[in-house]
Amino acid sequence: MRRLLYIAVLVALILVGVLFGSINQQIADLHLLVISVQLRVVDIALLFLLLGMLLGWLIIMLYSLQRKAKGWLRKSTESR
């Protein structure tokens, strides 16, 4: 049941993304520090979504590595 709910939510999000992409085809300027580019609104949204996912994944990996390192240090001091 839980897996079915997960799949239903995922399909709904994909459909919303496809609808958003088909509606927002106009070009927008994206001004960064050094460059300025013209992209579709859906491309800008996808770019920031992927950037946020990558940043979140990096933070989770660093936190996980920090917790593992604390565990390794604790094990090495207990064995002495």
Jmol script that loads the backbone (N, CA, C; Angstrom):
load data "model"
ATOM      1  N   MET A   1       0.820  -1.196   0.000  1.00  0.00           N
ATOM      2  CA  MET A   1       0.000   0.000   0.000  1.00  0.00           C
ATOM      3  C   MET A   1       0.864   1.261   0.000  1.00  0.00           C
ATOM      4  N   ARG A   2       1.916   1.241   0.800  1.00  0.00           N
ATOM      5  CA  ARG A   2       2.808   2.403   0.886  1.00  0.00           C
ATOM      6  C   ARG A   2       3.520   2.646  -0.444  1.00  0.00           C
ATOM      7  N   ARG A   3       3.927   1.560  -1.093  1.00  0.00           N
ATOM      8  CA  ARG A   3       4.608   1.675  -2.381  1.00  0.00           C
ATOM      9  C   ARG A   3       3.664   2.238  -3.442  1.00  0.00           C
ATOM     10  N   LEU A   4       2.402   1.830  -3.406  1.00  0.00           N
ATOM     11  CA  LEU A   4       1.409   2.338  -4.354  1.00  0.00           C
ATOM     12  C   LEU A   4       1.196   3.838  -4.166  1.00  0.00           C
ATOM     13  N   LEU A   5       1.146   4.284  -2.925  1.00  0.00           N
ATOM     14  CA  LEU A   5       1.001   5.708  -2.632  1.00  0.00           C
ATOM     15  C   LEU A   5       2.229   6.485  -3.135  1.00  0.00           C
ATOM     16  N   TYR A   6       3.410   5.933  -2.923  1.00  0.00           N
ATOM     17  CA  TYR A   6       4.649   6.558  -3.401  1.00  0.00           C
ATOM     18  C   TYR A   6       4.637   6.698  -4.918  1.00  0.00           C
ATOM     19  N   ILE A   7       4.225   5.647  -5.616  1.00  0.00           N
ATOM     20  CA  ILE A   7       4.172   5.685  -7.082  1.00  0.00           C
ATOM     21  C   ILE A   7       3.128   6.698  -7.553  1.00  0.00           C
ATOM     22  N   ALA A   8       1.983   6.762  -6.879  1.00  0.00           N
ATOM     23  CA  ALA A   8       0.930   7.714  -7.264  1.00  0.00           C
ATOM     24  C   ALA A   8       1.410   9.152  -7.096  1.00  0.00           C
ATOM     25  N   VAL A   9       2.096   9.444  -6.000  1.00  0.00           N
ATOM     26  CA  VAL A   9       2.621  10.795  -5.778  1.00  0.00           C
ATOM     27  C   VAL A   9       3.680  11.128  -6.823  1.00  0.00           C
ATOM     28  N   LEU A  10       4.547  10.177  -7.138  1.00  0.00           N
ATOM     29  CA  LEU A  10       5.587  10.395  -8.131  1.00  0.00           C
ATOM     30  C   LEU A  10       4.992  10.670  -9.518  1.00  0.00           C
ATOM     31  N   VAL A  11       3.993   9.902  -9.899  1.00  0.00           N
ATOM     32  CA  VAL A  11       3.330  10.119 -11.185  1.00  0.00           C
ATOM     33  C   VAL A  11       2.646  11.481 -11.215  1.00  0.00           C
ATOM     34  N   ALA A  12       2.022  11.864 -10.117  1.00  0.00           N
ATOM     35  CA  ALA A  12       1.362  13.176 -10.058  1.00  0.00           C
ATOM     36  C   ALA A  12       2.383  14.306 -10.194  1.00  0.00           C
ATOM     37  N   LEU A  13       3.521  14.183  -9.539  1.00  0.00           N
ATOM     38  CA  LEU A  13       4.561  15.211  -9.662  1.00  0.00           C
ATOM     39  C   LEU A  13       5.117  15.294 -11.077  1.00  0.00           C
ATOM     40  N   ILE A  14       5.288  14.156 -11.712  1.00  0.00           N
ATOM     41  CA  ILE A  14       5.778  14.149 -13.094  1.00  0.00           C
ATOM     42  C   ILE A  14       4.756  14.811 -14.013  1.00  0.00           C
ATOM     43  N   LEU A  15       3.481  14.523 -13.820  1.00  0.00           N
ATOM     44  CA  LEU A  15       2.439  15.158 -14.638  1.00  0.00           C
ATOM     45  C   LEU A  15       2.397  16.670 -14.429  1.00  0.00           C
ATOM     46  N   VAL A  16       2.528  17.113 -13.193  1.00  0.00           N
ATOM     47  CA  VAL A  16       2.559  18.557 -12.923  1.00  0.00           C
ATOM     48  C   VAL A  16       3.773  19.182 -13.602  1.00  0.00           C
ATOM     49  N   GLY A  17       4.916  18.501 -13.565  1.00  0.00           N
ATOM     50  CA  GLY A  17       6.117  19.008 -14.226  1.00  0.00           C
ATOM     51  C   GLY A  17       5.955  19.104 -15.733  1.00  0.00           C
ATOM     52  N   VAL A  18       5.342  18.103 -16.328  1.00  0.00           N
ATOM     53  CA  VAL A  18       5.105  18.133 -17.779  1.00  0.00           C
ATOM     54  C   VAL A  18       4.147  19.258 -18.140  1.00  0.00           C
ATOM     55  N   LEU A  19       3.092  19.432 -17.353  1.00  0.00           N
ATOM     56  CA  LEU A  19       2.154  20.530 -17.615  1.00  0.00           C
ATOM     57  C   LEU A  19       2.831  21.888 -17.451  1.00  0.00           C
ATOM     58  N   PHE A  20       3.634  22.034 -16.404  1.00  0.00           N
ATOM     59  CA  PHE A  20       4.368  23.282 -16.194  1.00  0.00           C
ATOM     60  C   PHE A  20       5.304  23.555 -17.359  1.00  0.00           C
ATOM     61  N   GLY A  21       5.973  22.514 -17.832  1.00  0.00           N
ATOM     62  CA  GLY A  21       6.890  22.677 -18.956  1.00  0.00           C
ATOM     63  C   GLY A  21       6.195  23.028 -20.252  1.00  0.00           C
ATOM     64  N   SER A  22       5.019  22.472 -20.473  1.00  0.00           N
ATOM     65  CA  SER A  22       4.315  22.767 -21.723  1.00  0.00           C
ATOM     66  C   SER A  22       3.689  24.156 -21.713  1.00  0.00           C
ATOM     67  N   ILE A  23       3.357  24.668 -20.542  1.00  0.00           N
ATOM     68  CA  ILE A  23       2.734  25.987 -20.449  1.00  0.00           C
ATOM     69  C   ILE A  23       3.780  27.098 -20.522  1.00  0.00           C
ATOM     70  N   ASN A  24       4.916  26.925 -19.857  1.00  0.00           N
ATOM     71  CA  ASN A  24       5.915  27.985 -19.731  1.00  0.00           C
ATOM     72  C   ASN A  24       7.028  27.847 -20.764  1.00  0.00           C
ATOM     73  N   GLN A  25       6.737  28.234 -21.974  1.00  0.00           N
ATOM     74  CA  GLN A  25       7.723  28.152 -23.047  1.00  0.00           C
ATOM     75  C   GLN A  25       8.355  29.518 -23.367  1.00  0.00           C
ATOM     76  N   GLN A  26       7.966  30.563 -22.660  1.00  0.00           N
ATOM     77  CA  GLN A  26       8.525  31.877 -22.964  1.00  0.00           C
ATOM     78  C   GLN A  26       9.976  31.970 -22.480  1.00  0.00           C
ATOM     79  N   ILE A  27      10.712  32.845 -23.112  1.00  0.00           N
ATOM     80  CA  ILE A  27      12.128  33.043 -22.818  1.00  0.00           C
ATOM     81  C   ILE A  27      12.268  34.079 -21.704  1.00  0.00           C
ATOM     82  N   ALA A  28      13.196  33.797 -20.787  1.00  0.00           N
ATOM     83  CA  ALA A  28      13.470  34.729 -19.691  1.00  0.00           C
ATOM     84  C   ALA A  28      14.978  34.916 -19.587  1.00  0.00           C
ATOM     85  N   ASP A  29      15.375  36.103 -19.143  1.00  0.00           N
ATOM     86  CA  ASP A  29      16.794  36.389 -18.932  1.00  0.00           C
ATOM     87  C   ASP A  29      17.200  35.907 -17.551  1.00  0.00           C
ATOM     88  N   LEU A  30      18.335  35.245 -17.494  1.00  0.00           N
ATOM     89  CA  LEU A  30      18.899  34.802 -16.222  1.00  0.00           C
ATOM     90  C   LEU A  30      20.236  35.500 -16.063  1.00  0.00           C
ATOM     91  N   HIS A  31      20.307  36.445 -15.137  1.00  0.00           N
ATOM     92  CA  HIS A  31      21.518  37.221 -14.913  1.00  0.00           C
ATOM     93  C   HIS A  31      22.276  36.632 -13.732  1.00  0.00           C
ATOM     94  N   LEU A  32      23.437  36.080 -14.011  1.00  0.00           N
ATOM     95  CA  LEU A  32      24.302  35.565 -12.966  1.00  0.00           C
ATOM     96  C   LEU A  32      25.398  36.597 -12.715  1.00  0.00           C
ATOM     97  N   LEU A  33      26.335  36.284 -11.859  1.00  0.00           N
ATOM     98  CA  LEU A  33      27.363  37.273 -11.521  1.00  0.00           C
ATOM     99  C   LEU A  33      28.156  37.736 -12.737  1.00  0.00           C
ATOM    100  N   VAL A  34      28.561  36.813 -13.572  1.00  0.00           N
ATOM    101  CA  VAL A  34      29.465  37.150 -14.673  1.00  0.00           C
ATOM    102  C   VAL A  34      28.776  37.107 -16.027  1.00  0.00           C
ATOM    103  N   ILE A  35      27.793  36.223 -16.175  1.00  0.00           N
ATOM    104  CA  ILE A  35      27.169  36.045 -17.482  1.00  0.00           C
ATOM    105  C   ILE A  35      25.671  36.298 -17.415  1.00  0.00           C
ATOM    106  N   SER A  36      25.094  36.456 -18.561  1.00  0.00           N
ATOM    107  CA  SER A  36      23.654  36.593 -18.699  1.00  0.00           C
ATOM    108  C   SER A  36      23.220  35.676 -19.838  1.00  0.00           C
ATOM    109  N   VAL A  37      22.240  34.829 -19.565  1.00  0.00           N
ATOM    110  CA  VAL A  37      21.765  33.894 -20.586  1.00  0.00           C
ATOM    111  C   VAL A  37      20.251  34.007 -20.721  1.00  0.00           C
ATOM    112  N   GLN A  38      19.777  33.611 -21.873  1.00  0.00           N
ATOM    113  CA  GLN A  38      18.350  33.569 -22.113  1.00  0.00           C
ATOM    114  C   GLN A  38      17.932  32.106 -22.179  1.00  0.00           C
ATOM    115  N   LEU A  39      17.036  31.719 -21.283  1.00  0.00           N
ATOM    116  CA  LEU A  39      16.542  30.347 -21.215  1.00  0.00           C
ATOM    117  C   LEU A  39      15.028  30.357 -21.089  1.00  0.00           C
ATOM    118  N   ARG A  40      14.431  29.210 -21.409  1.00  0.00           N
ATOM    119  CA  ARG A  40      12.993  29.079 -21.177  1.00  0.00           C
ATOM    120  C   ARG A  40      12.747  29.009 -19.671  1.00  0.00           C
ATOM    121  N   VAL A  41      11.567  29.399 -19.244  1.00  0.00           N
ATOM    122  CA  VAL A  41      11.222  29.396 -17.822  1.00  0.00           C
ATOM    123  C   VAL A  41      11.314  27.980 -17.256  1.00  0.00           C
ATOM    124  N   VAL A  42      10.876  26.999 -18.016  1.00  0.00           N
ATOM    125  CA  VAL A  42      10.929  25.615 -17.538  1.00  0.00           C
ATOM    126  C   VAL A  42      12.376  25.150 -17.379  1.00  0.00           C
ATOM    127  N   ASP A  43      13.280  25.608 -18.241  1.00  0.00           N
ATOM    128  CA  ASP A  43      14.690  25.238 -18.117  1.00  0.00           C
ATOM    129  C   ASP A  43      15.310  25.852 -16.865  1.00  0.00           C
ATOM    130  N   ILE A  44      14.923  27.083 -16.557  1.00  0.00           N
ATOM    131  CA  ILE A  44      15.426  27.737 -15.340  1.00  0.00           C
ATOM    132  C   ILE A  44      14.912  26.997 -14.108  1.00  0.00           C
ATOM    133  N   ALA A  45      13.644  26.615 -14.110  1.00  0.00           N
ATOM    134  CA  ALA A  45      13.077  25.877 -12.981  1.00  0.00           C
ATOM    135  C   ALA A  45      13.776  24.532 -12.811  1.00  0.00           C
ATOM    136  N   LEU A  46      14.028  23.834 -13.908  1.00  0.00           N
ATOM    137  CA  LEU A  46      14.718  22.550 -13.849  1.00  0.00           C
ATOM    138  C   LEU A  46      16.151  22.714 -13.367  1.00  0.00           C
ATOM    139  N   LEU A  47      16.813  23.762 -13.808  1.00  0.00           N
ATOM    140  CA  LEU A  47      18.187  24.030 -13.384  1.00  0.00           C
ATOM    141  C   LEU A  47      18.262  24.235 -11.872  1.00  0.00           C
ATOM    142  N   PHE A  48      17.360  25.043 -11.328  1.00  0.00           N
ATOM    143  CA  PHE A  48      17.373  25.294  -9.893  1.00  0.00           C
ATOM    144  C   PHE A  48      16.904  24.078  -9.097  1.00  0.00           C
ATOM    145  N   LEU A  49      16.004  23.283  -9.648  1.00  0.00           N
ATOM    146  CA  LEU A  49      15.590  22.050  -8.988  1.00  0.00           C
ATOM    147  C   LEU A  49      16.768  21.080  -8.875  1.00  0.00           C
ATOM    148  N   LEU A  50      17.491  20.895  -9.969  1.00  0.00           N
ATOM    149  CA  LEU A  50      18.647  20.000  -9.950  1.00  0.00           C
ATOM    150  C   LEU A  50      19.751  20.524  -9.045  1.00  0.00           C
ATOM    151  N   LEU A  51      19.957  21.827  -9.057  1.00  0.00           N
ATOM    152  CA  LEU A  51      20.963  22.426  -8.179  1.00  0.00           C
ATOM    153  C   LEU A  51      20.592  22.214  -6.708  1.00  0.00           C
ATOM    154  N   GLY A  52      19.333  22.371  -6.377  1.00  0.00           N
ATOM    155  CA  GLY A  52      18.874  22.138  -5.007  1.00  0.00           C
ATOM    156  C   GLY A  52      19.007  20.683  -4.597  1.00  0.00           C
ATOM    157  N   MET A  53      18.694  19.766  -5.513  1.00  0.00           N
ATOM    158  CA  MET A  53      18.845  18.351  -5.212  1.00  0.00           C
ATOM    159  C   MET A  53      20.313  17.988  -4.999  1.00  0.00           C
ATOM    160  N   LEU A  54      21.190  18.524  -5.828  1.00  0.00           N
ATOM    161  CA  LEU A  54      22.620  18.260  -5.697  1.00  0.00           C
ATOM    162  C   LEU A  54      23.160  18.821  -4.388  1.00  0.00           C
ATOM    163  N   LEU A  55      22.752  20.012  -4.041  1.00  0.00           N
ATOM    164  CA  LEU A  55      23.189  20.630  -2.790  1.00  0.00           C
ATOM    165  C   LEU A  55      22.674  19.847  -1.582  1.00  0.00           C
ATOM    166  N   GLY A  56      21.431  19.414  -1.623  1.00  0.00           N
ATOM    167  CA  GLY A  56      20.868  18.598  -0.544  1.00  0.00           C
ATOM    168  C   GLY A  56      21.588  17.271  -0.411  1.00  0.00           C
ATOM    169  N   TRP A  57      21.877  16.628  -1.530  1.00  0.00           N
ATOM    170  CA  TRP A  57      22.606  15.361  -1.507  1.00  0.00           C
ATOM    171  C   TRP A  57      24.000  15.549  -0.921  1.00  0.00           C
ATOM    172  N   LEU A  58      24.661  16.642  -1.280  1.00  0.00           N
ATOM    173  CA  LEU A  58      26.005  16.921  -0.764  1.00  0.00           C
ATOM    174  C   LEU A  58      25.967  17.132   0.757  1.00  0.00           C
ATOM    175  N   ILE A  59      24.986  17.866   1.239  1.00  0.00           N
ATOM    176  CA  ILE A  59      24.862  18.108   2.681  1.00  0.00           C
ATOM    177  C   ILE A  59      24.596  16.799   3.413  1.00  0.00           C
ATOM    178  N   ILE A  60      23.728  15.950   2.868  1.00  0.00           N
ATOM    179  CA  ILE A  60      23.440  14.666   3.500  1.00  0.00           C
ATOM    180  C   ILE A  60      24.679  13.786   3.529  1.00  0.00           C
ATOM    181  N   MET A  61      25.446  13.765   2.445  1.00  0.00           N
ATOM    182  CA  MET A  61      26.661  12.955   2.404  1.00  0.00           C
ATOM    183  C   MET A  61      27.697  13.461   3.408  1.00  0.00           C
ATOM    184  N   LEU A  62      27.857  14.767   3.519  1.00  0.00           N
ATOM    185  CA  LEU A  62      28.804  15.314   4.484  1.00  0.00           C
ATOM    186  C   LEU A  62      28.370  15.012   5.914  1.00  0.00           C
ATOM    187  N   TYR A  63      27.094  15.112   6.206  1.00  0.00           N
ATOM    188  CA  TYR A  63      26.573  14.804   7.536  1.00  0.00           C
ATOM    189  C   TYR A  63      26.774  13.319   7.848  1.00  0.00           C
ATOM    190  N   SER A  64      26.498  12.472   6.861  1.00  0.00           N
ATOM    191  CA  SER A  64      26.680  11.038   7.048  1.00  0.00           C
ATOM    192  C   SER A  64      28.147  10.695   7.283  1.00  0.00           C
ATOM    193  N   LEU A  65      29.033  11.314   6.538  1.00  0.00           N
ATOM    194  CA  LEU A  65      30.466  11.085   6.710  1.00  0.00           C
ATOM    195  C   LEU A  65      30.922  11.548   8.086  1.00  0.00           C
ATOM    196  N   GLN A  66      30.383  12.663   8.548  1.00  0.00           N
ATOM    197  CA  GLN A  66      30.737  13.175   9.871  1.00  0.00           C
ATOM    198  C   GLN A  66      30.278  12.198  10.961  1.00  0.00           C
ATOM    199  N   ARG A  67      29.079  11.645  10.830  1.00  0.00           N
ATOM    200  CA  ARG A  67      28.586  10.684  11.821  1.00  0.00           C
ATOM    201  C   ARG A  67      29.415   9.409  11.810  1.00  0.00           C
ATOM    202  N   LYS A  68      29.827   8.945  10.617  1.00  0.00           N
ATOM    203  CA  LYS A  68      30.657   7.746  10.541  1.00  0.00           C
ATOM    204  C   LYS A  68      32.024   8.004  11.150  1.00  0.00           C
ATOM    205  N   ALA A  69      32.571   9.182  10.918  1.00  0.00           N
ATOM    206  CA  ALA A  69      33.879   9.516  11.475  1.00  0.00           C
ATOM    207  C   ALA A  69      33.809   9.550  12.997  1.00  0.00           C
ATOM    208  N   LYS A  70      32.743  10.074  13.567  1.00  0.00           N
ATOM    209  CA  LYS A  70      32.590  10.069  15.030  1.00  0.00           C
ATOM    210  C   LYS A  70      32.522   8.642  15.554  1.00  0.00           C
ATOM    211  N   GLY A  71      31.844   7.769  14.830  1.00  0.00           N
ATOM    212  CA  GLY A  71      31.759   6.366  15.230  1.00  0.00           C
ATOM    213  C   GLY A  71      33.113   5.689  15.173  1.00  0.00           C
ATOM    214  N   TRP A  72      33.915   5.985  14.132  1.00  0.00           N
ATOM    215  CA  TRP A  72      35.248   5.395  14.011  1.00  0.00           C
ATOM    216  C   TRP A  72      36.158   5.888  15.129  1.00  0.00           C
ATOM    217  N   LEU A  73      36.064   7.166  15.453  1.00  0.00           N
ATOM    218  CA  LEU A  73      36.897   7.712  16.524  1.00  0.00           C
ATOM    219  C   LEU A  73      36.507   7.104  17.874  1.00  0.00           C
ATOM    220  N   ARG A  74      35.220   6.931  18.102  1.00  0.00           N
ATOM    221  CA  ARG A  74      34.756   6.370  19.357  1.00  0.00           C
ATOM    222  C   ARG A  74      35.226   4.914  19.500  1.00  0.00           C
ATOM    223  N   LYS A  75      35.167   4.142  18.413  1.00  0.00           N
ATOM    224  CA  LYS A  75      35.604   2.742  18.446  1.00  0.00           C
ATOM    225  C   LYS A  75      37.112   2.649  18.693  1.00  0.00           C
ATOM    226  N   SER A  76      37.885   3.543  18.078  1.00  0.00           N
ATOM    227  CA  SER A  76      39.323   3.453  18.226  1.00  0.00           C
ATOM    228  C   SER A  76      39.762   3.872  19.634  1.00  0.00           C
ATOM    229  N   THR A  77      39.065   4.778  20.283  1.00  0.00           N
ATOM    230  CA  THR A  77      39.445   5.190  21.638  1.00  0.00           C
ATOM    231  C   THR A  77      38.979   4.175  22.674  1.00  0.00           C
ATOM    232  N   GLU A  78      37.889   3.469  22.413  1.00  0.00           N
ATOM    233  CA  GLU A  78      37.405   2.454  23.336  1.00  0.00           C
ATOM    234  C   GLU A  78      38.284   1.214  23.336  1.00  0.00           C
ATOM    235  N   SER A  79      38.931   0.904  22.232  1.00  0.00           N
ATOM    236  CA  SER A  79      39.752  -0.298  22.148  1.00  0.00           C
ATOM    237  C   SER A  79      41.109  -0.114  22.823  1.00  0.00           C
ATOM    238  N   ARG A  80      41.495   1.104  23.109  1.00  0.00           N
ATOM    239  CA  ARG A  80      42.806   1.358  23.736  1.00  0.00           C
ATOM    240  C   ARG A  80      42.784   1.154  25.204  1.00  0.00           C
TER     241      ARG A  80
END
end "model"
wireframe off; spacefill off
backbone 0.3
color backbone group
